[in-house]
């Protein structure tokens, strides 16, 4: 979603810590899935930083979209922009390199870029309440972003990563179709999350968070399936 950010307060450092640290914790946990053949650290860093760099590129486009669209169409535009740019960040940061040499790598790099994106987005989200002196609101928002939006970005990008992983050994045209299908599904998941998170009342939010957690569990199960051939020597 679009945010307006004014960076002129010492509390910006607190916002950075509150936004980046949770994403790094998720990244550390996620990278344990690739401990058998870990990716080069430089490409993990590239993908994470590319994900962060995508945020200031997306924000003005999201603000521009607000001038032309509203309602569900606007939410769709926001979701599409974020998912496309996250995919682009993963591609530029790592997927076009020689380090992308096995199916699991697609998941690792897509999720890493997503967490980089979430880190800076969360930072921007925390800046306003901190500048207003609303520390409690910042803490609550930080918790919600840690559990909700960060997991959403992880799940959506993992969907694209799974599509790339499952098509890794297929012909080039099929790989492109799988990638397109993955991005479309990620946009749909993001759209549904945005729609329900804006609904009044806690019921919709609870069910949306539940669906995200179920989706994350499904991603881990699929990850184990993709990793299966390497179990013999790891």
N, CA, C and O of each residue as an XYZ file, in Angstrom:
936
protein
N       0.835     -1.194      0.000
C       0.000      0.000      0.000
C       0.879      1.256      0.000
O       2.060      1.198      0.344
N       0.299      2.370     -0.383
C       1.065      3.602     -0.492
C       1.223      4.262      0.872
O       0.301      4.254      1.688
N       2.418      4.841      1.114
C       2.691      5.547      2.355
C       3.369      6.865      2.030
O       4.088      6.977      1.037
N       3.134      7.864      2.876
C       3.849      9.127      2.773
C       4.849      9.185      3.906
O       4.473      9.054      5.071
N       6.134      9.381      3.582
C       7.183      9.277      4.580
C       7.943     10.588      4.683
O       8.373     11.139      3.669
N       8.111     11.089      5.892
C       8.927     12.256      6.157
C      10.078     11.832      7.061
O       9.882     11.507      8.232
N      11.279     11.844      6.495
C      12.436     11.364      7.239
C      13.160     12.556      7.828
O      14.038     13.128      7.182
N      12.806     12.937      9.036
C      13.428     14.103      9.641
C      13.446     13.978     11.158
O      13.434     14.998     11.847
N      13.473     12.779     11.698
C      13.351     12.578     13.121
C      14.357     11.529     13.563
O      14.550     10.530     12.871
N      15.018     11.748     14.736
C      15.952     10.735     15.235
C      15.302      9.374     15.443
O      15.983      8.349     15.438
N      13.980      9.364     15.627
C      13.288      8.094     15.829
C      13.245      7.245     14.568
O      12.771      6.108     14.593
N      13.747      7.806     13.448
C      13.829      7.011     12.231
C      14.664      5.760     12.483
O      14.399      4.701     11.914
N      15.686      5.895     13.349
C      16.533      4.739     13.663
C      15.723      3.649     14.348
O      15.896      2.462     14.071
N      14.837      4.064     15.246
C      13.974      3.095     15.930
C      13.059      2.404     14.926
O      12.834      1.197     15.006
N      12.534      3.181     13.979
C      11.659      2.611     12.960
C      12.408      1.601     12.097
O      11.865      0.560     11.727
N      13.672      1.926     11.778
C      14.479      1.009     10.975
C      14.683     -0.305     11.721
O      14.537     -1.384     11.147
N      15.023     -0.204     13.010
C      15.216     -1.416     13.809
C      13.916     -2.215     13.875
O      13.917     -3.433     13.697
N      12.810     -1.519     14.131
C      11.522     -2.195     14.236
C      11.055     -2.810     12.935
O      10.312     -3.791     12.944
N      11.484     -2.240     11.805
C      11.079     -2.773     10.521
C      11.996     -3.854      9.993
O      11.536     -4.850      9.434
N      13.308     -3.658     10.171
C      14.287     -4.564      9.574
C      14.537     -5.801     10.426
O      14.662     -6.905      9.895
N      14.610     -5.625     11.746
C      14.953     -6.757     12.609
C      13.987     -7.937     12.472
O      14.445     -9.071     12.330
N      12.661     -7.713     12.510
C      11.753     -8.859     12.333
C      11.964     -9.570     10.999
O      11.917    -10.799     10.931
N      12.197     -8.790      9.934
C      12.424     -9.408      8.622
C      13.695    -10.244      8.632
O      13.731    -11.316      8.028
N      14.738     -9.773      9.306
C      15.983    -10.533      9.391
C      15.789    -11.824     10.188
O      16.393    -12.850      9.878
N      14.940    -11.763     11.218
C      14.651    -12.977     11.991
C      13.947    -14.010     11.122
O      14.285    -15.194     11.155
N      12.961    -13.556     10.340
C      12.282    -14.466      9.412
C      13.269    -15.017      8.385
O      13.206    -16.193      8.027
N      14.174    -14.171      7.916
C      15.156    -14.610      6.917
C      16.081    -15.675      7.495
O      16.372    -16.676      6.840
N      16.537    -15.455      8.715
C      17.402    -16.439      9.367
C      16.692    -17.784      9.484
O      17.281    -18.833      9.223
N      15.429    -17.741      9.876
C      14.646    -18.967     10.007
C      14.476    -19.641      8.651
O      14.607    -20.860      8.535
N      14.182    -18.837      7.617
C      13.938    -19.390      6.293
C      15.198    -20.016      5.699
O      15.125    -21.065      5.060
N      16.352    -19.380      5.904
C      17.594    -19.886      5.320
C      17.999    -21.238      5.894
O      18.802    -21.952      5.292
N      17.460    -21.589      7.033
C      17.734    -22.911      7.590
C      17.188    -24.019      6.686
O      17.653    -25.157      6.755
N      16.206    -23.696      5.841
C      15.674    -24.669      4.906
C      16.692    -25.030      3.824
O      16.549    -26.043      3.139
N      17.717    -24.192      3.679
C      18.714    -24.406      2.628
C      20.095    -24.689      3.228
O      21.120    -24.373      2.623
N      20.107    -25.280      4.409
C      21.387    -25.482      5.085
C      22.236    -26.587      4.454
O      23.440    -26.648      4.705
N      21.631    -27.468      3.637
C      22.411    -28.534      2.999
C      23.374    -27.960      1.966
O      24.559    -28.293      1.949
N      22.846    -27.095      1.105
C      23.662    -26.439      0.085
C      23.352    -24.947      0.127
O      22.665    -24.433     -0.756
N      23.851    -24.248      1.141
C      23.503    -22.828      1.313
C      23.952    -21.978      0.129
O      24.988    -22.224     -0.489
N      23.143    -20.981     -0.157
C      23.458    -20.065     -1.253
C      24.594    -19.131     -0.866
O      24.791    -18.851      0.317
N      25.343    -18.645     -1.848
C      26.402    -17.664     -1.550
C      25.840    -16.470     -0.805
O      24.803    -15.925     -1.185
N      26.511    -16.067      0.241
C      26.002    -14.967      1.076
C      25.806    -13.684      0.268
O      24.869    -12.924      0.511
N      26.698    -13.453     -0.691
C      26.593    -12.194     -1.440
C      25.286    -12.119     -2.219
O      24.710    -11.041     -2.362
N      24.810    -13.265     -2.727
C      23.563    -13.233     -3.483
C      22.354    -13.127     -2.565
O      21.337    -12.548     -2.946
N      22.453    -13.671     -1.381
C      21.395    -13.467     -0.384
C      21.300    -11.988     -0.047
O      20.206    -11.430      0.037
N      22.457    -11.356      0.146
C      22.487     -9.922      0.460
C      21.968     -9.115     -0.718
O      21.189     -8.179     -0.538
N      22.403     -9.479     -1.943
C      21.933     -8.769     -3.137
C      20.409     -8.832     -3.242
O      19.755     -7.819     -3.489
N      19.850    -10.029     -3.051
C      18.406    -10.203     -3.177
C      17.663     -9.404     -2.106
O      16.642     -8.781     -2.394
N      18.168     -9.422     -0.883
C      17.535     -8.687      0.215
C      17.566     -7.188     -0.055
O      16.552     -6.506      0.093
N      18.734     -6.674     -0.454
C      18.862     -5.243     -0.728
C      18.044     -4.838     -1.958
O      17.483     -3.743     -2.000
N      17.977     -5.717     -2.950
C      17.153     -5.418     -4.126
C      15.682     -5.321     -3.741
O      14.950     -4.476     -4.256
N      15.256     -6.198     -2.826
C      13.890     -6.118     -2.330
C      13.625     -4.800     -1.620
O      12.565     -4.199     -1.794
N      14.591     -4.349     -0.817
C      14.447     -3.057     -0.148
C      14.408     -1.926     -1.170
O      13.608     -0.999     -1.047
N      15.275     -2.006     -2.178
C      15.345     -0.940     -3.187
C      14.062     -0.832     -3.997
O      13.768      0.220     -4.562
N      13.296     -1.924     -4.053
C      12.044     -1.893     -4.817
C      10.993     -1.003     -4.161
O      10.115     -0.474     -4.843
N      11.076     -0.833     -2.834
C      10.039     -0.082     -2.118
C       9.955      1.374     -2.586
O       8.866      1.828     -2.938
N      11.078      2.131     -2.604
C      10.955      3.525     -3.075
C      10.598      3.647     -4.550
O      10.213      4.726     -5.000
N      10.715      2.575     -5.303
C      10.269      2.588     -6.696
C       8.758      2.352     -6.785
O       8.078      2.922     -7.639
N       8.250      1.512     -5.897
C       6.829      1.180     -5.907
C       5.977      2.311     -5.332
O       4.898      2.596     -5.851
N       6.448      2.953     -4.272
C       5.631      3.949     -3.566
C       5.093      5.059     -4.464
O       3.895      5.341     -4.413
N       5.928      5.701     -5.286
C       5.348      6.760     -6.141
C       4.352      6.227     -7.161
O       3.408      6.925     -7.530
N       4.555      5.002     -7.615
C       3.598      4.404     -8.546
C       2.270      4.111     -7.847
O       1.203      4.268     -8.440
N       2.343      3.684     -6.584
C       1.117      3.440     -5.826
C       0.367      4.746     -5.561
O      -0.862      4.790     -5.626
N       1.120      5.809     -5.263
C       0.462      7.119     -5.070
C      -0.160      7.598     -6.383
O      -1.239      8.192     -6.388
N       0.529      7.335     -7.493
C      -0.016      7.709     -8.795
C      -1.302      6.946     -9.087
O      -2.255      7.499     -9.636
N      -1.317      5.667     -8.712
C      -2.511      4.848     -8.941
C      -3.716      5.390     -8.182
O      -4.851      5.264     -8.640
N      -3.468      5.997     -7.015
C      -4.558      6.542     -6.214
C      -5.293      7.671     -6.939
O      -6.445      7.966     -6.622
N      -4.633      8.298     -7.906
C      -5.262      9.395     -8.634
C      -6.220      8.892     -9.720
O      -7.065      9.642    -10.207
N      -6.081      7.634    -10.087
C      -6.877      7.102    -11.198
C      -7.842      5.994    -10.790
O      -8.852      5.769    -11.456
N      -7.531      5.305     -9.696
C      -8.336      4.146     -9.321
C      -8.824      4.289     -7.880
O      -8.330      5.113     -7.110
N      -9.800      3.466     -7.547
C     -10.305      3.418     -6.179
C     -10.869      2.025     -5.919
O     -11.006      1.216     -6.837
N     -11.189      1.760     -4.669
C     -11.806      0.493     -4.310
C     -10.962     -0.711     -4.665
O      -9.740     -0.691     -4.511
N     -11.611     -1.755     -5.139
C     -10.940     -3.017     -5.435
C      -9.892     -2.877     -6.536
O      -8.853     -3.536     -6.499
N     -10.169     -2.020     -7.511
C      -9.215     -1.820     -8.613
C      -7.911     -1.230     -8.081
O      -6.825     -1.607     -8.522
N      -8.027     -0.309     -7.138
C      -6.827      0.279     -6.534
C      -6.054     -0.770     -5.750
O      -4.828     -0.842     -5.844
N      -6.768     -1.585     -4.975
C      -6.103     -2.652     -4.223
C      -5.398     -3.630     -5.168
O      -4.303     -4.111     -4.876
N      -6.041     -3.914     -6.299
C      -5.436     -4.791     -7.294
C      -4.170     -4.163     -7.880
O      -3.163     -4.845     -8.071
N      -4.226     -2.872     -8.160
C      -3.057     -2.177     -8.709
C      -1.897     -2.213     -7.714
O      -0.758     -2.480     -8.097
N      -2.183     -1.944     -6.437
C      -1.143     -2.008     -5.414
C      -0.537     -3.406     -5.325
O       0.684     -3.561     -5.287
N      -1.394     -4.418     -5.292
C      -0.913     -5.794     -5.184
C      -0.047     -6.161     -6.383
O       1.010     -6.772     -6.226
N      -0.497     -5.788     -7.585
C       0.255     -6.123     -8.792
C       1.617     -5.434     -8.805
O       2.626     -6.055     -9.141
N       1.647     -4.167     -8.444
C       2.910     -3.437     -8.418
C       3.906     -4.081     -7.463
O       5.071     -4.277     -7.809
N       3.445     -4.406     -6.268
C       4.361     -4.953     -5.271
C       4.869     -6.335     -5.664
O       6.054     -6.628     -5.506
N       3.982     -7.182     -6.172
C       4.414     -8.535     -6.536
C       5.338     -8.532     -7.752
O       6.304     -9.294     -7.795
N       5.058     -7.694     -8.727
C       5.910     -7.614     -9.906
C       7.286     -7.067     -9.541
O       8.302     -7.577    -10.015
N       7.326     -6.043     -8.708
C       8.603     -5.466     -8.325
C       9.404     -6.408     -7.428
O      10.631     -6.450     -7.523
N       8.738     -7.156     -6.568
C       9.458     -8.138     -5.751
C      10.074     -9.226     -6.623
O      11.207     -9.652     -6.397
N       9.315     -9.670     -7.618
C       9.852    -10.660     -8.548
C      11.046    -10.078     -9.299
O      12.070    -10.743     -9.460
N      10.911     -8.841     -9.755
C      12.012     -8.181    -10.441
C      13.239     -8.047     -9.553
O      14.369     -8.202    -10.018
N      13.018     -7.759     -8.268
C      14.144     -7.637     -7.335
C      14.875     -8.957     -7.183
O      16.105     -8.992     -7.175
N      14.123    -10.044     -7.062
C      14.749    -11.364     -6.939
C      15.508    -11.726     -8.205
O      16.591    -12.309     -8.146
N      14.935    -11.380     -9.345
C      15.583    -11.700    -10.615
C      16.886    -10.913    -10.762
O      17.924    -11.481    -11.103
N      16.828     -9.614    -10.504
C      18.022     -8.778    -10.639
C      19.062     -9.137     -9.582
O      20.261     -9.163     -9.862
N      18.594     -9.414     -8.368
C      19.519     -9.670     -7.267
C      20.199    -11.022     -7.317
O      21.328    -11.160     -6.846
N      19.518    -12.054     -7.895
C      20.107    -13.393     -7.810
C      19.685    -14.368     -8.904
O      20.511    -15.155     -9.367
N      18.438    -14.341     -9.325
C      17.931    -15.400    -10.199
C      18.624    -15.456    -11.561
O      18.640    -16.511    -12.195
N      19.183    -14.368    -12.013
C      19.862    -14.383    -13.306
C      21.335    -14.787    -13.178
O      22.062    -14.820    -14.170
N      21.766    -15.090    -11.959
C      23.162    -15.461    -11.717
C      23.342    -16.974    -11.786
O      22.371    -17.730    -11.817
N      24.599    -17.397    -11.809
C      24.913    -18.818    -11.820
C      24.576    -19.488    -10.489
O      24.532    -20.715    -10.400
N      24.341    -18.683     -9.462
C      23.994    -19.248     -8.149
C      22.626    -19.929     -8.182
O      22.332    -20.772     -7.335
N      21.797    -19.569     -9.145
C      20.483    -20.198     -9.295
C      20.675    -21.498    -10.072
O      20.494    -21.534    -11.289
N      21.044    -22.572     -9.355
C      21.431    -23.820    -10.012
C      20.659    -25.043     -9.512
O      21.033    -26.175     -9.819
N      19.580    -24.823     -8.742
C      18.729    -25.928     -8.325
C      17.338    -25.380     -7.997
O      17.195    -24.190     -7.717
N      16.315    -26.236     -8.028
C      14.943    -25.744     -7.826
C      14.731    -24.960     -6.540
O      14.046    -23.937     -6.550
N      15.310    -25.421     -5.428
C      15.077    -24.771     -4.143
C      15.555    -23.324     -4.140
O      15.024    -22.498     -3.397
N      16.548    -23.011     -4.961
C      17.098    -21.658     -4.986
C      16.034    -20.618     -5.320
O      16.075    -19.497     -4.812
N      15.078    -20.991     -6.181
C      14.020    -20.046     -6.546
C      13.247    -19.591     -5.316
O      12.971    -18.402     -5.154
N      12.904    -20.528     -4.462
C      12.200    -20.194     -3.221
C      13.054    -19.315     -2.318
O      12.580    -18.319     -1.772
N      14.315    -19.694     -2.169
C      15.210    -18.957     -1.271
C      15.329    -17.500     -1.705
O      15.192    -16.595     -0.883
N      15.580    -17.274     -2.975
C      15.813    -15.906     -3.441
C      14.526    -15.085     -3.508
O      14.548    -13.889     -3.219
N      13.399    -15.710     -3.887
C      12.129    -14.967     -3.913
C      11.731    -14.528     -2.513
O      11.310    -13.389     -2.311
N      11.863    -15.426     -1.548
C      11.494    -15.077     -0.173
C      12.465    -14.054      0.400
O      12.052    -13.157      1.137
N      13.743    -14.174      0.074
C      14.728    -13.206      0.565
C      14.406    -11.802      0.050
O      14.446    -10.838      0.815
N      14.089    -11.684     -1.237
C      13.715    -10.379     -1.797
C      12.438     -9.860     -1.149
O      12.319     -8.666     -0.875
N      11.481    -10.754     -0.905
C      10.220    -10.355     -0.266
C      10.465     -9.821      1.136
O       9.843     -8.840      1.543
N      11.363    -10.454      1.873
C      11.650    -10.003      3.234
C      12.398     -8.666      3.224
O      12.210     -7.840      4.117
N      13.240     -8.458      2.218
C      13.873     -7.150      2.078
C      12.836     -6.070      1.810
O      12.899     -4.982      2.382
N      11.888     -6.376      0.943
C      10.792     -5.449      0.656
C       9.993     -5.169      1.917
O       9.696     -4.015      2.224
N       9.645     -6.219      2.648
C       8.848     -6.064      3.871
C       9.598     -5.249      4.911
O       8.990     -4.473      5.649
N      10.916     -5.419      4.977
C      11.715     -4.714      5.979
C      11.590     -3.202      5.816
O      11.325     -2.489      6.785
N      11.780     -2.714      4.588
C      11.707     -1.261      4.384
C      10.266     -0.764      4.433
O      10.005      0.326      4.942
N       9.334     -1.551      3.909
C       7.924     -1.170      3.973
C       7.473     -1.051      5.427
O       6.780     -0.099      5.786
N       7.860     -2.006      6.257
C       7.510     -1.953      7.673
C       8.122     -0.734      8.350
O       7.492     -0.112      9.206
N       9.352     -0.391      7.967
C      10.007      0.792      8.515
C       9.205      2.045      8.209
O       8.955      2.858      9.099
N       8.801      2.205      6.957
C       7.988      3.360      6.578
C       6.665      3.380      7.340
O       6.171      4.441      7.719
N       6.100      2.196      7.558
C       4.805      2.092      8.225
C       4.896      2.545      9.683
O       3.922      3.046     10.245
N       6.074      2.366     10.293
C       6.248      2.691     11.713
C       6.649      4.139     11.955
O       6.543      4.634     13.077
N       7.107      4.818     10.910
C       7.667      6.153     11.114
C       6.635      7.143     11.659
O       6.918      7.858     12.620
N       5.445      7.192     11.059
C       4.446      8.196     11.446
C       4.042      8.119     12.917
O       4.118      9.135     13.607
N       3.611      6.943     13.436
C       3.251      6.908     14.857
C       4.429      7.222     15.779
O       4.230      7.793     16.851
N       5.638      6.864     15.387
C       6.796      7.193     16.210
C       7.024      8.699     16.241
O       7.311      9.259     17.299
N       6.902      9.355     15.100
C       7.073     10.801     15.049
C       5.993     11.530     15.840
O       6.217     12.630     16.346
N       4.816     10.905     15.942
C       3.713     11.500     16.701
C       3.804     11.165     18.188
O       2.954     11.592     18.970
N       4.816     10.412     18.582
C       5.002     10.060     19.977
C       4.111      8.946     20.459
O       4.008      8.710     21.663
N       3.466      8.260     19.543
C       2.543      7.173     19.896
C       3.317      5.852     19.908
O       3.242      5.063     18.967
N       4.063      5.630     20.997
C       4.922      4.455     21.095
C       4.100      3.173     21.153
O       4.457      2.177     20.524
N       2.988      3.190     21.913
C       2.154      1.997     22.026
C       1.620      1.577     20.669
O       1.636      0.395     20.326
N       1.145      2.549     19.896
C       0.633      2.246     18.567
C       1.736      1.666     17.681
O       1.487      0.774     16.871
N       2.954      2.181     17.843
C       4.075      1.672     17.053
C       4.360      0.223     17.398
O       4.614     -0.597     16.516
N       4.317     -0.090     18.705
C       4.578     -1.461     19.132
C       3.511     -2.406     18.586
O       3.816     -3.479     18.065
N       2.241     -1.978     18.720
C       1.145     -2.815     18.219
C       1.253     -2.994     16.716
O       1.093     -4.104     16.208
N       1.523     -1.903     15.999
C       1.666     -1.984     14.544
C       2.832     -2.888     14.170
O       2.751     -3.682     13.233
N       3.929     -2.748     14.932
C       5.093     -3.581     14.656
C       4.766     -5.055     14.788
O       5.197     -5.868     13.970
N       3.999     -5.405     15.824
C       3.596     -6.807     16.007
C       2.723     -7.280     14.858
O       2.914     -8.379     14.337
N       1.754     -6.442     14.459
C       0.853     -6.830     13.379
C       1.599     -6.974     12.062
O       1.340     -7.898     11.291
N       2.533     -6.051     11.807
C       3.293     -6.137     10.568
C       4.195     -7.366     10.580
O       4.377     -8.032      9.561
N       4.768     -7.658     11.782
C       5.651     -8.820     11.914
C       4.891    -10.099     11.579
O       5.394    -10.957     10.853
N       3.678    -10.220     12.113
C       2.892    -11.442     11.919
C       2.156    -11.431     10.587
O       2.101    -12.449      9.897
N       1.589    -10.284     10.223
C       0.698    -10.233      9.085
C       1.351     -9.922      7.756
O       1.510    -10.805      6.913
N       1.735     -8.656      7.563
C       2.231     -8.229      6.258
C       3.522     -8.930      5.870
O       3.716     -9.270      4.703
N       4.409     -9.151      6.842
C       5.661     -9.840      6.527
C       5.391    -11.257      6.051
O       6.002    -11.725      5.090
N       4.474    -11.938      6.725
C       4.107    -13.282      6.294
C       3.405    -13.250      4.937
O       3.592    -14.153      4.121
N       2.603    -12.218      4.693
C       1.944    -12.106      3.397
C       2.974    -12.007      2.279
O       2.887    -12.724      1.282
N       3.949    -11.117      2.445
C       4.982    -10.973      1.421
C       5.740    -12.286      1.233
O       6.073    -12.669      0.112
N       6.007    -12.967      2.345
C       6.700    -14.255      2.267
C       5.868    -15.268      1.493
O       6.374    -15.943      0.596
N       4.588    -15.370      1.842
C       3.711    -16.352      1.203
C       3.534    -16.049     -0.280
O       3.623    -16.949     -1.115
N       3.285    -14.787     -0.609
C       3.041    -14.422     -1.999
C       4.271    -14.707     -2.865
O       4.158    -15.301     -3.938
N       5.435    -14.284     -2.397
C       6.645    -14.515     -3.182
C       7.039    -15.989     -3.190
O       7.591    -16.478     -4.175
N       6.760    -16.696     -2.100
C       7.036    -18.134     -2.075
C       6.187    -18.861     -3.111
O       6.611    -19.877     -3.663
N       4.988    -18.341     -3.375
C       4.135    -18.924     -4.412
C       4.818    -18.843     -5.776
O       4.800    -19.797     -6.554
N       5.417    -17.692     -6.047
C       6.162    -17.531     -7.301
C       7.384    -18.452     -7.292
O       7.695    -19.096     -8.294
N       8.072    -18.504     -6.145
C       9.241    -19.370     -6.037
C       8.907    -20.831     -6.256
O       9.663    -21.556     -6.902
N       7.773    -21.269     -5.718
C       7.347    -22.654     -5.925
C       7.073    -22.918     -7.403
O       7.405    -23.984     -7.922
N       6.467    -21.943     -8.074
C       6.191    -22.106     -9.500
C       7.488    -22.278    -10.287
O       7.573    -23.116    -11.185
N       8.494    -21.479     -9.942
C       9.783    -21.596    -10.615
C      10.467    -22.914    -10.272
O      11.079    -23.552    -11.129
N      10.355    -23.313     -9.004
C      11.005    -24.552     -8.573
C      10.385    -25.771     -9.249
O      11.100    -26.663     -9.706
N       9.064    -25.808     -9.310
C       8.375    -26.957     -9.904
C       8.587    -27.051    -11.410
O       8.427    -28.122    -11.995
N       8.945    -25.938    -12.035
C       9.151    -25.938    -13.491
C      10.634    -25.882    -13.861
O      10.977    -25.684    -15.027
N      11.499    -26.054    -12.886
C      12.943    -25.850    -13.097
C      13.485    -26.701    -14.244
O      14.303    -26.226    -15.032
N      13.038    -27.948    -14.347
C      13.570    -28.862    -15.358
C      12.696    -28.929    -16.621
O      12.921    -29.773    -17.488
N      11.721    -28.056    -16.718
C      10.825    -28.049    -17.864
C      11.379    -27.153    -18.981
O      12.288    -26.359    -18.740
N      10.841    -27.275    -20.193
C      11.268    -26.404    -21.298
C      11.052    -24.928    -20.967
O      10.255    -24.584    -20.094
N      11.773    -24.068    -21.675
C      11.766    -22.633    -21.380
C      10.370    -22.031    -21.414
O      10.012    -21.250    -20.532
N       9.581    -22.381    -22.418
C       8.232    -21.812    -22.526
C       7.383    -22.197    -21.324
O       6.658    -21.359    -20.787
N       7.461    -23.448    -20.896
C       6.691    -23.892    -19.728
C       7.149    -23.175    -18.469
O       6.332    -22.832    -17.615
N       8.447    -22.948    -18.350
C       8.954    -22.217    -17.176
C       8.376    -20.813    -17.122
O       8.018    -20.320    -16.052
N       8.286    -20.168    -18.288
C       7.726    -18.815    -18.328
C       6.244    -18.827    -17.964
O       5.765    -17.937    -17.262
N       5.530    -19.828    -18.437
C       4.098    -19.926    -18.110
C       3.893    -20.194    -16.626
O       2.992    -19.628    -16.008
N       4.735    -21.064    -16.050
C       4.668    -21.321    -14.611
C       4.953    -20.038    -13.831
O       4.269    -19.727    -12.855
N       5.964    -19.304    -14.269
C       6.313    -18.056    -13.583
C       5.157    -17.067    -13.654
O       4.825    -16.423    -12.658
N       4.545    -16.945    -14.825
C       3.403    -16.034    -14.980
C       2.246    -16.452    -14.080
O       1.619    -15.612    -13.433
N       1.966    -17.750    -14.042
C       0.894    -18.249    -13.180
C       1.201    -17.964    -11.717
O       0.310    -17.602    -10.948
N       2.474    -18.131    -11.332
C       2.865    -17.858     -9.955
C       2.678    -16.407     -9.574
O       2.195    -16.107     -8.482
N       3.058    -15.497    -10.467
C       2.899    -14.068    -10.197
C       1.416    -13.703    -10.098
O       1.021    -12.931     -9.224
N       0.605    -14.254    -10.988
C      -0.839    -13.971    -10.945
C      -1.443    -14.463     -9.631
O      -2.253    -13.767     -9.018
N      -1.049    -15.663     -9.199
C      -1.569    -16.186     -7.935
C      -1.096    -15.340     -6.760
O      -1.853    -15.098     -5.819
N       0.155    -14.890     -6.813
C       0.679    -14.032     -5.746
C      -0.104    -12.724     -5.677
O      -0.425    -12.245     -4.590
N      -0.407    -12.151     -6.835
C      -1.192    -10.912     -6.871
C      -2.586    -11.148     -6.278
O      -3.099    -10.311     -5.536
N      -3.188    -12.285     -6.609
C      -4.513    -12.606     -6.070
C      -4.465    -12.731     -4.545
O      -5.326    -12.186     -3.854
N      -3.470    -13.441     -4.018
C      -3.333    -13.587     -2.568
C      -3.162    -12.221     -1.907
O      -3.763    -11.942     -0.870
N      -2.344    -11.385     -2.512
C      -2.089    -10.053     -1.970
C      -3.358     -9.205     -1.998
O      -3.648     -8.472     -1.052
N      -4.106     -9.315     -3.088
C      -5.361     -8.569     -3.208
C      -6.350     -8.983     -2.133
O      -6.977     -8.130     -1.505
N      -6.495    -10.270     -1.918
C      -7.435    -10.765     -0.910
C      -7.029    -10.283      0.473
O      -7.877     -9.870      1.263
N      -5.722    -10.334      0.770
C      -5.241     -9.848      2.066
C      -5.566     -8.368      2.234
O      -6.109     -7.965      3.263
N      -5.238     -7.556      1.230
C      -5.516     -6.121      1.317
C      -7.000     -5.852      1.528
O      -7.370     -4.973      2.306
N      -7.845     -6.606      0.840
C      -9.296     -6.402      0.942
C      -9.790     -6.686      2.352
O     -10.529     -5.888      2.930
N      -9.381     -7.828      2.908
C      -9.889     -8.219      4.223
C      -9.264     -7.415      5.359
O      -9.915     -7.161      6.373
N      -8.008     -7.015      5.195
C      -7.356     -6.280      6.271
C      -7.969     -4.890      6.445
O      -7.840     -4.280      7.506
N      -8.640     -4.388      5.394
C      -9.280     -3.084      5.465
C     -10.729     -3.151      5.940
O     -11.376     -2.120      6.127
N     -11.234     -4.367      6.135
C     -12.599     -4.513      6.613
C     -12.667     -4.210      8.109
O     -11.727     -4.498      8.850
N     -13.758     -3.641      8.537
C     -13.943     -3.328      9.945
C     -14.252     -4.601     10.725
O     -14.871     -5.533     10.211
N     -13.804     -4.617     11.987
C     -14.053     -5.771     12.837
C     -12.882     -6.745     12.791
O     -12.087     -6.736     11.852
N     -12.790     -7.578     13.811
C     -11.658     -8.492     13.948
C     -11.892     -9.832     13.267
O     -10.951    -10.600     13.070
N     -13.154    -10.121     12.904
C     -13.451    -11.426     12.319
C     -12.722    -11.671     11.020
O     -12.087    -12.711     10.848
N     -12.806    -10.712     10.093
C     -12.151    -10.868      8.800
C     -10.644    -10.945      8.965
O      -9.977    -11.737      8.300
N     -10.109    -10.115      9.860
C      -8.660    -10.127     10.087
C      -8.206    -11.468     10.630
O      -7.180    -11.995     10.202
N      -8.956    -12.025     11.564
C      -8.591    -13.328     12.143
C      -8.529    -14.401     11.060
O      -7.561    -15.158     10.984
N      -9.558    -14.465     10.228
C      -9.598    -15.495      9.199
C      -8.514    -15.290      8.159
O      -7.971    -16.256      7.625
N      -8.194    -14.027      7.868
C      -7.130    -13.764      6.899
C      -5.785    -14.213      7.439
O      -4.984    -14.808      6.718
N      -5.540    -13.927      8.709
C      -4.281    -14.356      9.320
C      -4.211    -15.875      9.377
O      -3.148    -16.465      9.181
N      -5.347    -16.499      9.644
C      -5.382    -17.967      9.689
C      -5.050    -18.553      8.321
O      -4.286    -19.513      8.219
N      -5.624    -17.974      7.275
C      -5.351    -18.450      5.915
C      -3.873    -18.285      5.572
O      -3.272    -19.162      4.951
N      -3.291    -17.161      5.977
C      -1.867    -16.931      5.710
C      -1.009    -17.987      6.398
O      -0.075    -18.520      5.798
N      -1.325    -18.292      7.659
C      -0.547    -19.297      8.384
C      -0.696    -20.670      7.736
O       0.277    -21.414      7.618
N      -1.900    -20.998      7.322
C      -2.108    -22.277      6.620
C      -1.292    -22.289      5.333
O      -0.684    -23.303      4.988
N      -1.278    -21.171      4.631
C      -0.488    -21.072      3.410
C       0.996    -21.240      3.667
O       1.690    -21.901      2.895
N       1.491    -20.643      4.752
C       2.911    -20.769      5.102
C       3.253    -22.222      5.407
O       4.299    -22.719      4.988
N       2.375    -22.900      6.135
C       2.598    -24.324      6.417
C       2.642    -25.107      5.110
O       3.484    -25.989      4.937
N       1.731    -24.784      4.187
C       1.734    -25.446      2.886
C       3.023    -25.209      2.128
O       3.527    -26.114      1.462
N       3.566    -24.000      2.221
C       4.843    -23.689      1.564
C       5.962    -24.555      2.128
O       6.781    -25.081      1.375
N       5.999    -24.705      3.453
C       7.038    -25.524      4.057
C       6.906    -26.988      3.653
O       7.913    -27.665      3.445
N       5.684    -27.478      3.540
C       5.477    -28.860      3.100
C       5.953    -29.045      1.667
O       6.594    -30.045      1.343
N       5.639    -28.079      0.812
C       6.100    -28.147     -0.567
C       7.615    -28.014     -0.644
O       8.257    -28.636     -1.490
N       8.185    -27.201      0.241
C       9.638    -27.051      0.271
C      10.311    -28.372      0.599
O      11.328    -28.723      0.001
N       9.742    -29.106      1.551
C      10.301    -30.416      1.899
C      10.229    -31.368      0.709
O      11.133    -32.178      0.502
N       9.162    -31.271     -0.065
C       9.033    -32.128     -1.255
C      10.116    -31.785     -2.276
O      10.709    -32.678     -2.881
N      10.370    -30.489     -2.465
C      11.392    -30.053     -3.424
C      12.785    -30.458     -2.953
O      13.652    -30.783     -3.763
N      12.992    -30.437     -1.635
C      14.300    -30.788     -1.081
C      14.554    -32.287     -1.057
O      15.699    -32.702     -0.875
N      13.543    -33.105     -1.232
C      13.633    -34.540     -1.001
C      14.832    -35.216     -1.672
O      15.488    -36.026     -1.017
N      15.159    -34.931     -2.946
C      16.289    -35.614     -3.576
C      17.617    -35.408     -2.876
O      18.522    -36.229     -3.029
N      17.762    -34.326     -2.104
C      19.038    -34.055     -1.445
C      19.141    -34.690     -0.074
O      20.190    -34.603      0.565
N      18.073    -35.332      0.397
C      18.078    -35.892      1.743
C      19.119    -37.005      1.914
O      19.591    -37.255      3.023
N      19.474    -37.676      0.799
C      20.381    -38.803      0.914
C      21.782    -38.383      1.325
O      22.513    -39.175      1.921
N      22.167    -37.160      1.020
C      23.534    -36.764      1.337
C      23.592    -35.562      2.274
O      24.655    -34.964      2.443
N      22.478    -35.205      2.877
C      22.466    -34.087      3.810
C      21.911    -34.553      5.156
O      21.814    -33.760      6.092
